[in-house]
């Protein structure tokens, strides 16, 4: 690794080689000696900076370093030659003309001093002008020509949401992602005493992934005390893993000692080892992220991005690499997108995906279309209610794959409806865009409703996820305690319901909330049907839930939810005392899409209540 960074330092200083050769030809023996000494000092400084600061090693950055050295060096040597032939002679002549030896020495010294200052000033000014001009041109082209970058995005545009990888909740056995990152982070920090010497460690950034067909959060343990803690312990003890869909899941500590991590130093620094394999590419994101294979072996993964060209610094989304570091052996493998190991669920960083989605939404019809003088045709922006990628993206699990999801809305801040959805396959970096033709609120609006109108406890809403429930797009919002980030409640909101009565449900667990929400959807659907078919049903009450407008229950050996409206004119007051174990019979109007049956109140009989009434 040390030789690699020495090579990079030489590459960055290569622009000085031609000016140095020129200086060695025209300079005096003393100047040649100081020129070589200066080059060696610059090499040492560049080497140290490259090794510790890990600067961008993409080709534009390397070319900038080359040009900086070449321009500064050539101008410096040219100015040196001009002064030694012209200005230096004038200083000597002025000294000779003076009759006083003291004045002669002062004039000579001041002339030399001001001569060097002026040389440095001229070199600096000319170099800055040249480099600023080049970078200004590159910046302008990068800003005004996003089209090549947008065209490099592997994109699928679909005119409906029918085939979107939007999870479907059909019954109470399927639960939405409930554990928000804030909750998991708090729980994991509370579990740091699970191993020895836990006081010297802390948690690093979490990553969502699939582990043995389950969606989980993984967070590595890292050194918290800096350099001296690392020198003393050398390794971190392992990582935490938590189920993402079980609100009662406890963080599990996995003992897997790791030597190569982002909090290590020198050659054990994970980012430094990956940087040693990233020549020509930019390491995307603040640091590498942890993923584990199905055997529990931890790896650090990082996306390596490549710019379009020197002048166009936008990313090329079709040409990137994925670096995978084994945290035990320190070996780094760099893969093309088609050869990434199967256990890597997130090959592309959320920061990379966030930029990609923003470019697609704004510039897919060109730069000028998105400006004030353009037509603004289909110009969109991602919503800002996610948990990753600068609050833009939310990870989804769908059919064993991780997708980064975000809603796309208008750039007009007065509009609060969804224009479509972007789902980016985190493994293949394919952007799937599905147009929405219905009236669907943004996730920010869903959170606002959940916090202000539905939530009397003043919990905070987070992790808004879009699901299909009963064939209807539904926002599922997790409500957290504001003080300790503990999960408190679910809120289900019909995405086109605008918070109207009967279009949302609040509950403590997934099953009861889903039952209530399905029942309310059933009421709404039933009201719009002109013809209803009735079916006779009887059985024993297995589960029971009372709402302010209806009684909900399930029968034994059935996952169907039944709803009895308490405001129905045929509802009997005695029926509100229904409880588990009661034998009941009734007729229902079936709603097959969402597995909720609306009971015909005049046909409902609770045989236990009826028997007790007769006995009394």
N, C-alpha and C positions, 0 to 999 in steps of 0.2 A: 504493500500500500504506500509506503514512504516513497518508493521510486516512482509510483504512479503520480503522486502529487508533485514530485519534482519535475516530471515530464510536463504536467499541466502548467506549472510555473514557467517553464521554458517556452511553452506555446503562447502563453499570455504576454511574455516579454519578447517574442520573436520579432515584433515590429521595430525593436531597438537595434537589431543586428546590423542592418544596412547603415544607419547613422553611425553606429559604433565603428564599423569598418572604415567609413569616410574619415572619422575623427582620428583613427589610428594612422591614416595616410597623411593627413595634413597637419596633425598636431605635433608639438614638441615632445621630447621624451617625458617630461613631467606631466604634460597633458594626457599623453597616452596612458601613463601609469594611473593617474587619477580617474581616467575614463573607465579602465578595467575594474578598478576598485569600486567605483560607483555602480557598475553593472552587477558586480557580485553582491553588493549591499542590496540593490533592488531585487535581485533574485531571492535573497534570503527573506526579505520582507514579503515578497509575493508568495513565496512558498509557505511561510507561516500563515498568512492571510487565507490562502487557498485551503490549507489543511484544517484550520480552526473555524473559519467563517463559512466554508462550503458555498462559495458564490455560484451563481448560475453558470452552467457549463454548456448551454445551448450555443449553436453556431453564431447567432448574432452577437452574443456577449463576448465570445472569443474573438470575433472579428473587430468588435469595438476595442478590445484590449490591444489587438494588433495595430489598429489604426491610431490609437492613442500614443502608443510607443513610437510608431513610425513618424507621425506628424510632429510630436514634441521633439523627438530626436533629430529629425531633419532640420527643423527650424532652429533648434539650439545650436547645431553644428554650423548652419549657415550664418547665424548671428555671430558666433565665435569667430568664424573666418573673416567676416566683415569688420568686426571690431579690431581684430589683431592686425589687419592690413591698413585700416583707416583711422579709427578713433584712437587706437593705442598710440600711433605715431604722433597724433596731435597732442596727446597728453605729455609725451616725452619732449616734444618741441617746446611746449609751454614751460616745462620744468627747466629746460636749458636756458631759456631766455631770462630767467630770474637770476639776479646777481647774488642773492642770499642762499646759502646752502640749506638753511632751515626752511625757507619758503619753497625751495626746490623740492625738498622731501615731502612737505605738506601737499604741495600741488600734485606731485606724483602719486602719493597715497590716496588723496581724495579722488583723483581722476580714475584710478584703478577701481576704487570702491564704487563710485557712481557708475562707472562703466559696467561692472558686474550687475549692479541693481537694474540698470536699464536693460541689459541683456535679458535678465530673468523676466522683467516686466514685459518686454516685447515677445519673448518666447511664450509666456503664459497667455498674453492677450491673443496672439495669433492662433495658438493651439485651441483656446476656448472658442474662438470664432469658427474655426474649421469643424470642431467636434459638435458644437451646438447646431451648426448648419446641417450636418449629417443626421444627427438625432432628431432634428425638427422635421426633416424630410421623412425619416422613418416613422415618426409619430403621426404625421399627417396621413401618410399612406395607410398605416395600420388603422387609423380611425375612419378614414373615408373609403376603405376598400375591404369591408368584412366579407364580401361575397365569396372569395375562395375558401375562407374558413367555414362559412355556412354550407357551401356545397360539399365540403369534406365530411359533413355529418351524415352518418348512415341513418336515413329517415324513412319512416312509413307514415303516410297521412291517410286516415280513414274518415269517411264522411259521417260516421255515426259512432255511438259508444257501445254498440251491441257486442263487439268482440274485444272490448277493452279488458286488460287483466285486472279488473276490479273484483275483489273478493266478494263472494255471495254468501250470505248468512241465511241458511234455510231452516235450521232448527237450533235448539238450545245447546247442542253439543258443539257447535261452531262458534267460537268466541273471537271478538276482534282483539287487535293489539291494544292492551290496556296500560302496559307499563311504560310510562313516559321516561325519557332519559334522565330527567331531573329526579324522578322517584328512584330509579335504579341506582343512580349515582349516590343518593343519600343512603339507600339500603346497603350498598357495597361499602361505603365509608364507615357505616355502623358495624360492619362485619370485619374490619381490618384486624381485629384481635384474633383472627382465626389461625394465625401462624406465629412463630417465634420472632421476637424483635420487630413486631409490627410497627412500633413507634418510629422506625427509621425509614418507613416506606409510605408511599402515597399512590393514588390511582391516576393512570393516564387516560387519554381519550378513549371512549367506548366505541365499539363498532357492532352493527347488527350483522348477523350472518345466519346461514342455515347450518345446524349441527344435528346430524342424524335425523333429518326430515323435520326438525323443529326450528322455529325462529327464536334466536337467543341474542342476548347482549353479551359481548366479551370485553373485559377491561383488564389490561395488564397492571401489575404492581410495579412501581418505579421508585428509584431513590428520591427521598424528599430533602435530604440534607446536603446535596451538592457533592463537590469533589471529594471531600474527606470521607463522607459516608461510602462513596464508591470505592475509594482506596482500601477501606477497612473490610467491606463485604464482597466486592467484586461481582456478585451475582444477585439477581432478584429471585424470590422464592417461587413465583408462579403468577396465576391470573384468576380472575373471578368470571363466573358464567351464571346468567340468570335467564329463565324462560321469559319471553316477551309477551305472552298472552295470558299467563296465569297471575292474577293480581295477588295471590297468596304465595307466590313462589319466593323462596329465600335464596339470596346469593350463595353460590357454591364455590368454595375456593379450591382450585386445582393446583396441586403441588407439582410444578414443572420448572425447576431452576433454570433461569435464562441468563446467559453471560452477555449476549449481544442485544442491547436495548437502546432506545433513544436517550435514556438518562445516564448511560455509561459514558466513559471518556476514552480519548485516544483511539486506538484501533478497534476498540469494542463498541464504539458508538454506532448504532444501527444505521443512522442517516449517513455517517461518514463511509461506512462500508458500501452502502448503496451508491453514494456519490462517486465512488471509485469505479463504478460500472455505468456511469451516466454521461460520458463524453458525447457532446452534441445534443443533449436533451436537458430539459428543465425538470427538476423534482417538484411535482405538484403537491400543494398542501403544506401545512406547517410542519408535519412530521409523518413518519411511516405509521401505519395502522396495523393492529394485531388481528390475525385470523388463525384458526386452528383447524387441523384436518380431523377426520373422523376417529383417529386414534388419540386425539387430544394434544398432538405435537404443535407447539406455537410457532408461527412465522410472522415476520413483519413484511407488509406489502406496501408498495408505493408506485404510483403512476409516473411515468417518464414521458413528458410532452415535447413535441417538436414544433417550432414555429414554421409558418408558411415559407418565409424567405428572410433575408437580412432586412429588407425595407418593410416587409409586412410581418409584424410580430404577432399577429393572431395565431392561435394554435391550429395545427393540422389535425383534425379529429379522426382521420383515417390512418394516420401513421404515428403510432405511439407504442411504448413498451411498458411491460409490467415487471418490476423488480420484486423478487421474493427472497427474503433472507431467513435462513434457518437460525433461530435464536440460540440453539444449543451448539451447533458446529461453526456458525459464522459464515457459512457458504452462501454466496449470492448467485442466483440464476436470473437472467433477464429473458423474458419471453415475449414473442409477438402475440397479438391479441388472439390468434387462433390456437395457440399452444399453451395457454395458461392452465396450470393444474386444476383438476376438477374441484378440489376443496376450496379454491379461491372463489368466493361468491361475489366479492366487490373488487373487480380489477381496475375500475376507474374511480378516482377520488371524487367525493361529493362536491368539492370546490371546482373541479374540472367540469362536472356535469352541470352545476349551476350556471357557469359561464356559457356552456354549450346551449342550454335551454334558453337563456336570455338572448343570445345571438339569433337562435332560430326564430323566436317570437318577434324580434324587432326587425331583423334584416333579411328574412327569407325572400322578400320581394325587392331587395336592393337597398342601398344606402339612402338614395334620394327619396324613396317612397316613405322613409321613416322621418324625414325632416319636415320642418314647418312648411316648406314650399312643395312638398310631395303630397300624394293622395292619401297617405296613411292607410292604404288597403291592407286589411288583416294584420295590422300592427298590434302586437300583444305583449304582455309582460307576465312573468310568473307571480303567483300570490306569495305572500310573506308570512306564512303561518306554519312553516315546517320546523324540523328539529336539526337539520344539517344543511351544509352548503350555504351558510349565511342566512338561515331561517327560510330558505326557499324550498327545500326538499324534505320529503318524509319517506322513509323506507317502507316498502310493502313486501310481503311474502305471498307469492302466487305460483302454485304448482311447482313448488320446490325451488323457485328462483327469487332473487331479491331484485325489486324494481325501485327506482327513485321516482316518486310521484310528486307532481305539483299541478295545481290548477292554473289555467291561463286566463287572464282577464284583460279588459281594455286598459289602455294607457290613460284613458279618461278617468280621473279620480272620482268623478261623480257616479260612475257606474259600479255596481257591486254584484254583478252576475258573472257566471263562468261562461267563457267562450269555447273552452275545450280542455282536454287533459293531456299532459305529457307524462308518459311512462318510459323511463330509460332503463333498459336492461343493464344492471350494474356489472354484469360479467362480459357482455358483448358490446356494450356502449351503443346499442341500437335505440334510437329515439322514436317511440311510437306516439303519434299525435292523433287524438280522437276528438272530432268536432261534437260539441254539445248543442242540440237544437231546442232543448227544453229550458225552462226557467229555473236555473240552479244557482243558489247563493254561493258566494265565495266562502272559504274556510274562515277568513277573518270575521265575516258577518255571522257565521255559525257560532264562533267563540263569543262574539259580542252578545248574541241572544242568550247563550248558555250562562254567561256571567251576570248579565243585567236583569233579564226578565224571568229566567227559569230557576235561578240559583239563589235561594234566600239565604244560604249560609255564607255567601260571599267567597266561595272557592274560586280558584283561578282555572281557566280552561286551557288545555294544551293538547297536542297530538291529534288534531282533527283529521280523521281518516274517512274516505268515501267508500261505502259499501253498497251492495244491492241487497235490500231487505224486502221480501215480498215483491220483487221486480221493480222496486222504487229506489232511486239513488238516495242514500241516507248518510248524513254526516254523523259520525260517532265521535264525541268529544269526551276526553278524560278530564275529570274535575279533580284538582289537587288542593290540598291544604296549603295556604299561602305561607305558612311559617316553616313547615318541615317537608314539603313536597310529597306527603303521603297521598296515595290514591284514596279518594273519598266516594265518588259516584260516577256512573255513566250518564251521559245525555245522548239520546238518539233524536236527531232532527230530520224530518223530511226535507230534502234539499230544495224542493220547490214549495215548501209549506209556508215560508215567510213568518214562521212562529205563530201560525194560527192555531186555535184550539183544536186538539185532536191530531196534531202533526208532530208531536214530540213526546218523549217519555224520559223520566228520570228514575234511576234505581241504584241500589247498592251492589248488585251483581248482574252478570251478563244474562242469566236465564230469566230472572223476573223482569228485568228491563226490556228484554226482547219480547217477552210475553205481553207486557203492557203496550209496547209500541206496535206489535202485530195486531193486537186487539183494536187499537185506535185506527190503524190503517184499515182494518176490517170494517169498522164503523163507517169510515169515510167512503170506502168502496161500496158498501152496502147501500148507502144513501143515494148513490148515483145509478144503481141498478133498478130498472123498472120492473123486471121479472125476477123473482127469487125462488129457488127450488128448496123445498123443506125435506129434512131427513130425520127420522126418529133415532134418538140415541139414549142409552141408559148405561150406568156403571157406578163405580165407587170413586169418590173424590180422592185424588192422590196429592195434589198440591193446590194451594189456594192463595189468592192475592186480592186485596181490596183496594180499589182506587176511588177517587172522589166521584166518578161518574159511572163506574161499572165494577162488577165482580168478575174476576178471572180465575179459572181453575183448569186443572188437567185431571183426566181419569187414569186409573191404573191401566197399565199395559197399552198406553197410547201417548204419543208425543203431540197430539193435537191440543191447541189452546181454545177454550170456550169463553165467550164473553156474554155477560148478562147485564144489560144497561139498566142502571138504577133509576134513570129518569124516564123509562118507558111507562106509558100510562097503565099497562097491565102488570107492572112490577108489584109484588106483594112485600110489605114491610118485613114480614117474618123471614123472608128468604135471605136477608142480609146476615142472618146468624149461621149461614152455611159454614161447615168446617170439614177438615180432612176426615175421611172415613164414612161420610154420609153417602147413602145410596140415592142417586138422583136419576130422573128421566126428563126428556125434553125433546123438542124439535129444533133444528138449526137451519140457517141459511148458509150454505157452504161457500167458502172463499178459498179456492184451491191454490191460488198463487202463493199466499203467505201462510197457509196452514192455520188460519184463525176462523172459527165458526161463531157467527152471531146467533145467539139463542132467541127464539120467539118467546117472549116473557110470559105470554098467556098459557104456554104449554109446559112451563117449568114446574117440576114437583121435586121437593126434597123430602124423601119418604121418612127420614128420621124426624124432621121438624113436624111433618104431618101427623106421625104417630104420637109424638109427645104432646102435640096440641090436643088430640082426641083424648089422651089419657088424663090431661088436666081438666 
